[in-house]
């Protein structure tokens, strides 16, 4: 966990991380760029826009599940003993998705301590201001931390049961091994009986076709394309690279075997890209063939069975799960065993 004062120091480390990721990913075959590179200021704004797109059902449908079932979810999380809950949210961002759950917990127990964890201090400041203005019973304790790399900075309060929130299908952006290890890390900070609420997008099913999935990652307005290309904008700006933005197309594909949507950037011509020498090494000359791709993101899609297996691997047992009527998305409540 980083203190606020240490955040400025992380700038150098961050640009070094960008340089290292670009070097390793772009010289590998197939070429890759890690999805965390999407989230600079412009990318975070584009992602906010994505969540409001008609094709991107994930945010809307998950919010609908919360609206329909928040009281039940919170009641089950408190258990038969009706224990007081404290909430911790991984990757909370501005906590825009959490309002419905916070309102329900306030109805249930009058007040609550809410601990949002995120790498972005700015997002957390916004979260704290919004929540304090709109939910008087909530006391917010922000934690600036990268929960994907560091142990979860959980403030355990005596006698209170913890409900950890990991919503928005964020778990889907990790490989199965990384997802297991992330959830094991969360589990290591919890006590038996504590709960985890996990939001996951579902794979194709009786009411969900592959076209619905693909459209969510290839919207008509081109916002997801801009989000994907923004990674090149970032490398041009931060590393002085000379990617021709029009020379790369956005592509989203469904990988049925691995149950994931993949996002790629496709080189439209044979082209050469330069990245000047930087803290990660000497200058790079990258020769792209026409049609060659950079793999930028995986977004895994689940079934009730695969959610159960993933949770079990991290010592969580499914307590209950809620889906929308079309079975697009699932919200699972799991107990730490
Ligand atoms: C943040 N994450 C859950 C999003 C997803 O659906 O995988 C990121 C995203 N990529 C393209 N559109 C949205």
Boltz pocket constraint, residues with backbone or C-beta under 6 A from the ligand:
constraints:
  - pocket:
      binder: B
      contacts: [[A, 50], [A, 58], [A, 168], [A, 169], [A, 170], [A, 171], [A, 172], [A, 173], [A, 216], [A, 217], [A, 224], [A, 297], [A, 298], [A, 299]]
      max_distance: 6.0
